[in-house]
Structure formats: structure tokens, C-alpha cells
Amino acid sequence: MSAKRQINLPGCIIPGNIFLAPIAGYSDAAFRSICHDFGADLCFTEMVSAEALARGSCKTKELLTRAPNEKLLCIQLFAANPNSARRAAAALIPLKPALIDLNCGCSVPKILKSGSGAALLKEPEKIKEIITAIRQEIAVPLSVKLRSGWDSTSINYLRSAQMAIDGGAVMITLHPRTKSQGFTGKASLEHLAELKKSVTVPVIGSGDLHSAEDALTMIETTGCDGVMFARGAIGNPFIFKQTSILFKGEAPRPEPLQARQRLDTVMLHLHRAAEFKGEKIACREMRKHFCAYTRGLPASAQFRSRAVHAKHISDYEKLIKYYLLEEKLHIKYT
Ligand SMILES: Cc1cc2nc3c(=O)[nH]c(=O)nc-3n(C[C@H](O)[C@H](O)[C@H](O)COP(=O)(O)O)c2cc1C
């Protein structure tokens, strides 16, 4: 049976089940648009502050720029109280998001200190209050993104999910690690399977997905409805196409990528980023993406150390041109 399926939410049909995660510092309009080109069915913005949106912060609104090929967009909020969440939701109305997601998993100290992100796992009733407040303001489907719990002594994803659903959430994403684990240990497929058995809304799995095969294993092992790539998509948007092919059962293994395809894609990404942010900022921000796209290429360390100095699009173009000449186009990425 094909693992590829659409996700039907009240008020929104997502055409497939392969998502890009909210990734602070990465999932901006340029990267999301590249991921859509390669077959992502839905992309999440990075988390934005409900407090800042409620205050009308322009900087925060800039984070919500939408790419022309983004028919559907999920905006992720972090919020600590229902009132600012409600006012933030009102500010989102003109942006017409397909979905609004509440971050209940971020473990960054600054976010936790504000009472948002994974801090909400300590008081799941608050998740319900925040979702209810947003729902009263905006008629857009709502979802939450959870971790398994605060720590190993307080695993409560089932209760947190139920609170969210009671408030009106229509989809749950689970990154099945505790806040205390951060990114250590392994994402628990058992928690994901348990959640899928316990709720009737679609469940999306996040965590340790670094290949199309990982995604298929997650679906087959847990029965979850969809998958969400985060670190596995950084520098590797090709993973969406590979997963789509695998989910449809069209090919047992994706083809290895040519270096040329990686480098063409990083340049396309840079041009898009420049359209959204201007050349100067795009070139600066592109360095981390560039490192990720070129990881594993022959002689890539030297190549990347040169990219640190790139200030203009033409610098990146020259770098790539010389690299390809040096490698005589015979390189293959495996
Ligand atoms: C650099 C970075 C930034 C992240 N930013 C967010 C975020 O803004 N909101 C969120 O819910 N999760 C965020 N996450 C968590 C991811 O969405 C994802 O759940 C987690 O990385 C597990 O998936 P992975 O193992 O495939 O990376 C972030 C993760 C990383 C590595």
C-alpha cells in the first residue's frame, strides 16, 4: 500500500504527507520554496513570537514572507498566554495561512523562560486555553507540535495532545523526545505509535528522519499519517522528492545525487534568498546552507572555507565555477 496520502483537515486539504519542519534560522521563504520545488507538501515557518506579533513587530512579520509557489503555508507561533496568542492570531488573518501551529516543544532557555515552547508541557491545560483563544479569533485549522514530555519522569504527550484536541486542534505533530533529552538519544517510535492509537486527528512524526527510508520506516512502524523533515532537509531538499518516490512505491532506492545538482540548487536557493532579503543578507545567511549543501563533496572543506568570505552572488558563482573546473565535473555525491 502506498505511504503517500493526503491529509484531510476540517477546512484544509493538504495534498500529501511529507512536510518541512519549523526550523529556526532555516525555514524561511527561500528555503521553503526550494523544498516545495522538490515536492514538500507543506512547509512550516520557523516559530514566531505571539507577543511580538501582538505588538505589531514588523521584524516578526518579515519572518512570515510567503514564496510565490507556497499555495499552503503553516505559520508556527510560540506563545505563553491566551491573550497574546489571540491577538497574534488576529494579526495573521491578512496572511491567509492554511494552518497555524502552536510550538509546545522548543527547549531553548529563552523560550522556556518566557513560559512558551516546551514549558507548556508542564501545564497542558494552558495548551487548551491557548488553542481555544486562537480558535475564537481566526477560522483557520490549528495544530500543535509536541515533545513527549518535560523529562523522563513526566512523559505526558497523550494528555498534552488531548488538551490540544479539546481546545480545537485538528492535527498533532510529535517529536518523541523529552525536553530534557534535547536532541540526544533516539526519537521514540513507540510514543508516536501510542499517540496514533489514542487520537482520531492526523498525527505527524518528527525526529531522526535523515533519509526517505527513515520516513517510510516511521510510517510503517507507527502508523502515523505523515512525516516532517528537519535536520535531514537542511542542505538536502532532494529528500522530499526521494521520499515521495519511495512512498509511491515507484523505486526501491533513490538515485545518488550528482554534485552538479547540489551546486545548481544552492545557487537557485541563493538567488531566491536575494529576492526576499537582498543580496547582502542573503549571501551572509547562505554560508550555513552552502556548508550543508556541499557536505560530503570531494575537497569540500577547502571549498567551504572559501565560501565564508563570499559577500556577493558573483563570489559564490566564481567559487562553484572553479570548484567544478578543479574537479573536472567527474565528481559524484554519494
Ligand atoms: C536548528 C533547529 C531549529 C529548530 N527550530 C524549531 C522551531 O522553530 N519550531 C519547532 O517546533 N521545532 C524546531 N526545531 C525542531 C525540529 O522541528 C524537529 O522537530 C527536530 O529537529 C527533530 O527532527 P530531526 O531529527 O529530523 O531534526 C528545530 C530544530 C533545529 C535543529
Ligand as a Chemical Component Dictionary entry (heavy atoms), coordinates in Angstrom:
data_LIG
# 
_chem_comp.id                   LIG 
_chem_comp.type                 NON-POLYMER 
_chem_comp.pdbx_formal_charge   0 
_chem_comp.three_letter_code    LIG 
# 
loop_
_chem_comp_atom.comp_id 
_chem_comp_atom.atom_id 
_chem_comp_atom.alt_atom_id 
_chem_comp_atom.type_symbol 
_chem_comp_atom.charge 
_chem_comp_atom.model_Cartn_x 
_chem_comp_atom.model_Cartn_y 
_chem_comp_atom.model_Cartn_z 
_chem_comp_atom.pdbx_ordinal 
LIG C1  C1  C 0 18.248 24.438 14.209 1  
LIG C2  C2  C 0 16.895 23.930 14.634 2  
LIG C3  C3  C 0 15.842 24.818 14.780 3  
LIG C4  C4  C 0 14.570 24.360 15.157 4  
LIG N1  N1  N 0 13.539 25.247 15.248 5  
LIG C5  C5  C 0 12.297 24.808 15.577 6  
LIG C6  C6  C 0 11.193 25.700 15.604 7  
LIG O1  O1  O 0 11.300 26.895 15.292 8  
LIG N2  N2  N 0 9.980  25.186 15.992 9  
LIG C7  C7  C 0 9.812  23.863 16.305 10 
LIG O2  O2  O 0 8.709  23.438 16.648 11 
LIG N3  N3  N 0 10.838 22.990 16.247 12 
LIG C8  C8  C 0 12.058 23.435 15.876 13 
LIG N4  N4  N 0 13.078 22.538 15.772 14 
LIG C9  C9  C 0 12.809 21.102 15.978 15 
LIG C10 C10 C 0 12.503 20.419 14.618 16 
LIG O3  O3  O 0 11.355 20.950 14.012 17 
LIG C11 C11 C 0 12.359 18.909 14.753 18 
LIG O4  O4  O 0 11.214 18.597 15.494 19 
LIG C12 C12 C 0 13.577 18.267 15.420 20 
LIG O5  O5  O 0 14.763 18.790 14.881 21 
LIG C13 C13 C 0 13.579 16.748 15.244 22 
LIG O6  O6  O 0 13.648 16.414 13.888 23 
LIG P1  P1  P 0 15.021 15.969 13.133 24 
LIG O7  O7  O 0 15.648 14.889 13.990 25 
LIG O8  O8  O 0 14.519 15.463 11.810 26 
LIG O9  O9  O 0 15.896 17.166 13.050 27 
LIG C14 C14 C 0 14.351 22.983 15.419 28 
LIG C15 C15 C 0 15.422 22.084 15.249 29 
LIG C16 C16 C 0 16.674 22.533 14.859 30 
LIG C17 C17 C 0 17.785 21.533 14.669 31 
# 
loop_
_chem_comp_bond.comp_id 
_chem_comp_bond.atom_id_1 
_chem_comp_bond.atom_id_2 
_chem_comp_bond.value_order 
_chem_comp_bond.pdbx_ordinal 
LIG C1  C2  SING 1  
LIG C2  C3  SING 2  
LIG C2  C16 DOUB 3  
LIG C3  C4  DOUB 4  
LIG C4  N1  SING 5  
LIG C4  C14 SING 6  
LIG N1  C5  DOUB 7  
LIG C5  C6  SING 8  
LIG C5  C8  SING 9  
LIG C6  O1  DOUB 10 
LIG C6  N2  SING 11 
LIG N2  C7  SING 12 
LIG C7  O2  DOUB 13 
LIG C7  N3  SING 14 
LIG N3  C8  DOUB 15 
LIG C8  N4  SING 16 
LIG N4  C9  SING 17 
LIG N4  C14 SING 18 
LIG C9  C10 SING 19 
LIG C10 O3  SING 20 
LIG C10 C11 SING 21 
LIG C11 O4  SING 22 
LIG C11 C12 SING 23 
LIG C12 O5  SING 24 
LIG C12 C13 SING 25 
LIG C13 O6  SING 26 
LIG O6  P1  SING 27 
LIG P1  O7  DOUB 28 
LIG P1  O8  SING 29 
LIG P1  O9  SING 30 
LIG C14 C15 DOUB 31 
LIG C15 C16 SING 32 
LIG C16 C17 SING 33 
# 
